[in-house]
Amino acid sequence: MKNKTITIFFYTIFLLLFFSAGCKKITENKLEGSWVAVDVADITDPNYEEWTFDDGNLKINQTIHQDTIVNSYIFIGSYKVKGLKKLDISGFTFGTSTVYNQNWEISTLTKNTLRIVHGPKGLTFKEFYKK
């Protein structure tokens, strides 16, 4: 009886590890590619950010329109998916991009929509659509 209990215990642990690893890979696959951030405060704002997730590397391209001048800034960092809903962003060292060096929670991830939140009760959040 004791051997049967131990076998069931190890089998259960194996299944949990197997399925959690599979869910993490599904999240990574959905995340890969380019996403355009939506400014929910002003959806007509011509300035935009495009985030590109590529095998652990994260590139943020910020395009800022000032009168007739268009400036584009590229920031390079990294990301790691932790479990099904956790996203660890790091490695940004220049200017305003350092605010993204956080542990984020993925609240929505579909084929076309991404929403990440950080802070108490999701106080800081970013919404994206797939490019």
C-alpha atoms as one frame of an Amber mdcrd trajectory, in Angstrom:
protein
   0.000   0.000   0.000   2.843   2.360   0.894   4.573   1.730  -2.470   1.323
   2.420  -4.312   0.912   5.763  -2.506   4.491   6.773  -3.311   4.016   5.795
  -6.967   0.814   7.846  -7.235   2.535  10.799  -5.560   5.470  10.782  -8.014
   3.152  10.249 -10.976   1.086  13.280  -9.917   4.215  15.433  -9.531   5.409
  14.335 -12.977   2.063  15.252 -14.587   2.010  18.670 -12.905   5.534  19.458
 -14.106   4.762  18.189 -17.610   1.608  20.275 -17.987   3.095  23.427 -16.433
   6.046  23.268 -18.851   3.629  22.826 -21.752   1.518  25.825 -20.681   4.653
  27.988 -20.410   5.644  27.050 -23.971   2.145  27.891 -25.267   2.415  31.331
 -23.606   5.882  31.888 -25.115   4.639  30.929 -28.585   1.633  33.284 -28.394
   3.854  36.111 -27.141   6.422  35.881 -29.954   6.200  38.607 -32.600   5.419
  42.324 -32.724   2.777  44.069 -30.633   1.670  47.709 -30.877   0.845  49.423
 -27.574  -2.526  51.144 -27.319  -2.639  54.489 -25.521  -5.956  53.931 -23.756
  -5.978  57.540 -22.508  -5.825  58.905 -26.093  -6.322  56.386 -28.897  -5.769
  59.120 -31.530  -2.238  59.884 -30.259   0.171  59.567 -33.242   3.027  58.480
 -30.938   3.353  54.758 -30.468   5.394  51.909 -29.079   5.993  48.616 -30.807
   7.247  45.718 -28.695   8.892  42.766 -30.427   9.321  39.538 -28.454  11.891
  37.218 -30.027  13.256  34.179 -28.194  14.009  35.938 -24.902  14.950  39.274
 -26.483  12.626  42.268 -26.249  12.948  45.275 -28.553  10.852  48.372 -27.860
  10.578  50.868 -30.705   9.126  54.225 -29.600   8.040  56.608 -32.352   7.390
  60.191 -31.249   5.913  62.864 -33.501   6.867  66.486 -32.684   5.368  68.914
 -35.196   6.956  67.857 -38.507   9.783  65.865 -36.913   9.484  62.144 -36.232
  11.917  60.595 -33.772  12.321  56.881 -33.324  14.035  55.311 -30.319  14.937
  51.645 -30.000  15.517  50.029 -26.616  16.844  46.487 -26.192  16.196  44.280
 -23.184  15.143  40.748 -22.399  12.178  38.824 -21.123  11.421  35.491 -19.531
   8.066  33.764 -19.217   7.656  32.288 -15.759   4.776  29.873 -15.545   1.524
  30.517 -17.330   0.911  34.181 -16.466   4.192  35.752 -15.313   6.472  37.864
 -17.495   9.830  39.066 -16.172  11.228  42.011 -18.184  14.801  43.180 -17.552
  17.917  44.646 -19.105  16.607  48.077 -20.097  19.163  50.699 -19.013  18.432
  53.879 -20.967  15.971  56.701 -20.302  12.333  55.929 -19.733  12.725  52.307
 -20.813  13.983  51.372 -17.329  10.392  51.527 -16.008   9.699  48.288 -17.886
  12.237  46.329 -15.788   9.531  44.686 -13.704   7.773  41.422 -13.034   4.519
  41.705 -14.961   1.419  39.560 -14.925  -0.153  38.589 -18.234  -3.846  39.279
 -17.682  -4.896  38.723 -21.317  -3.109  36.891 -24.116  -4.981  35.880 -27.245
  -4.006  35.640 -30.888  -4.567  39.408 -31.308  -4.598  40.960 -27.820  -2.060
  41.294 -25.004  -2.551  43.029 -21.666   0.127  43.053 -18.968  -0.245  44.528
 -15.481   2.093  45.423 -12.647   1.700  46.776  -9.166  -1.067  46.614  -6.626
  -4.356  45.726  -8.293  -2.883  46.246 -11.770  -2.217  49.943 -11.251   0.326
  49.977 -14.102  -0.770  48.265 -17.286  -0.017  48.085 -21.016  -2.427  46.958
 -23.703  -1.360  45.806 -27.160  -2.692  44.508 -30.421  -0.779  42.078 -32.631
   0.921  43.614 -35.642
